[in-house]
Amino acid sequence: MAVKTEAPQDTYRTFFNERKGTLERIPKGISPGFNCNQGNAGRSTAGLEHLVQKTQEKAPEQLDSIINSILKSQVNKNDFYGFIEDALGKNQNRQHTAAVGLLDSKIIKFLMGKRTDISKNSIIMLESKLVNGKKYTSKHTRMGNAPSKNDWYNLIDWLMDASIFWDGTGLIYLAKVSESQYMKIAVDISLKTKALQGTKLALPKVDTMYLLDLTTEHARGKTEFDRIMRMEIIR
């Protein structure tokens, strides 16, 4: 049986973009609102932010499912694992941020009730300096509760599934690791961040991430866990 080794020829149609006032050629079968490479967009913070904006314009009711499906896709996760490897190896020639989560409609609605509207800035990013920063990693390594490489790998799934609490200024995610351990992930929603390579992304970001051991009574164990349990729960 003959095997075809060439991809079929792409066919295009002409679309008038009223918002831009331009004629565009887009592949047949593709909606004009999604005329972008979603695989590539999902692999960079700025790209995913752009996709969120497009989805909010064209299909706002599908925003959560579309973005979450991209974040949890194996293509995106493999790229994220590479980001973590580069960060841990302090490879300065690669990207300095990665998209790791989305403030879904329930979280956005809750924050609006707190007079905080970040519906246009809903992508959660992780900066490489949090993964490899000497001050941060040394502190938690010394305390014995620093995230492992596999913990960083799990971050995307944890942000989708973990319980979320409001501490008055930001979000606290609690992901169950075992019967006696939880991963605490604090997300800063102040939108304040320094420019990296000339680009400044005003987005929520992972501020801290470390393990809580409930068999201990100090501030990195049950005492902190109980404090979080007294906070207002979002999810």
Residue pairs with C-beta under 8 A, 6 or more apart in sequence:
10 27
11 27
11 28
12 25
12 26
12 27
12 28
13 25
13 26
13 28
14 23
14 24
14 25
15 23
15 24
15 25
15 26
15 32
15 35
16 22
16 23
16 24
17 23
17 24
17 32
24 32
24 35
26 32
26 35
27 35
31 58
33 54
33 55
33 57
33 58
33 59
34 54
34 58
36 50
36 51
36 54
38 51
38 70
39 73
39 75
39 76
40 47
41 47
41 48
41 50
41 51
41 70
42 48
42 51
42 70
42 71
42 73
42 75
42 76
42 99
43 75
43 76
43 79
44 95
44 98
44 99
45 95
45 97
45 98
45 99
45 123
45 125
45 201
45 203
46 199
46 201
48 67
48 70
48 71
48 99
48 123
49 99
49 121
49 123
49 201
49 203
51 66
51 67
51 70
52 63
52 67
52 102
52 122
52 123
53 120
55 62
55 63
55 66
55 67
56 63
56 119
56 120
59 66
63 105
64 102
64 104
64 105
67 102
67 123
68 102
68 104
68 160
70 76
71 99
71 100
71 101
71 102
71 156
71 160
72 156
72 157
72 160
76 156
77 156
79 98
80 98
80 100
80 153
80 156
81 153
82 94
83 94
83 95
83 98
83 126
83 128
84 131
84 149
84 152
84 153
85 91
86 94
86 95
86 128
87 128
87 131
87 132
88 131
88 132
88 149
88 152
90 132
95 128
96 127
96 128
96 129
96 196
96 197
97 125
97 126
97 127
97 128
97 196
97 201
98 125
98 126
98 128
99 123
99 124
99 125
100 124
100 125
100 126
100 155
100 156
100 159
100 206
101 123
101 124
101 155
101 156
101 159
101 160
101 187
102 122
102 123
102 124
103 111
103 118
103 122
103 123
103 124
103 189
103 204
104 122
106 234
106 235
107 164
107 171
107 234
107 235
108 118
108 119
108 122
110 166
110 234
111 117
111 118
111 189
112 119
114 166
116 189
118 189
118 191
118 204
121 191
121 202
121 203
121 204
122 204
123 203
123 204
124 159
124 187
124 203
124 204
124 205
124 206
125 201
125 203
125 204
125 205
125 206
126 155
126 205
126 206
127 193
127 196
127 205
127 206
130 136
130 206
130 207
130 208
130 209
131 137
131 152
136 208
137 146
140 146
140 147
140 210
143 210
143 220
145 210
145 211
145 212
145 213
145 220
146 210
146 211
147 183
147 209
147 210
147 211
151 183
151 209
151 211
152 209
154 175
154 183
155 185
155 206
155 209
158 173
158 175
158 183
158 185
159 173
159 185
159 187
161 175
162 173
162 174
162 175
162 176
162 183
162 185
163 173
163 174
163 233
163 235
164 171
164 172
164 173
164 174
164 233
164 234
164 235
165 171
165 172
165 173
165 174
165 228
165 231
165 232
165 233
165 234
166 172
166 231
166 232
166 233
166 234
167 186
167 228
167 231
169 189
169 190
170 186
170 187
170 188
170 189
170 190
170 207
171 186
171 187
171 189
171 204
171 234
172 184
172 185
172 186
172 187
172 228
172 231
173 183
173 184
173 185
173 186
173 187
174 182
174 183
174 184
174 185
174 212
174 225
174 228
175 182
175 183
175 185
176 182
177 183
177 211
180 213
180 214
180 215
181 211
181 212
181 213
181 214
182 211
182 212
182 214
182 225
183 209
183 210
183 211
183 212
184 208
184 209
184 210
184 211
184 212
184 224
184 228
185 206
185 208
185 209
186 206
186 207
186 208
186 209
187 204
187 205
187 206
187 207
188 204
188 205
188 206
188 207
189 204
191 202
191 203
191 204
192 202
193 200
193 201
193 202
193 203
193 205
194 200
210 220
211 220
212 220
212 221
212 222
212 224
212 225
213 220
213 221
214 221
214 222
214 225
215 221
215 222
216 222
217 223
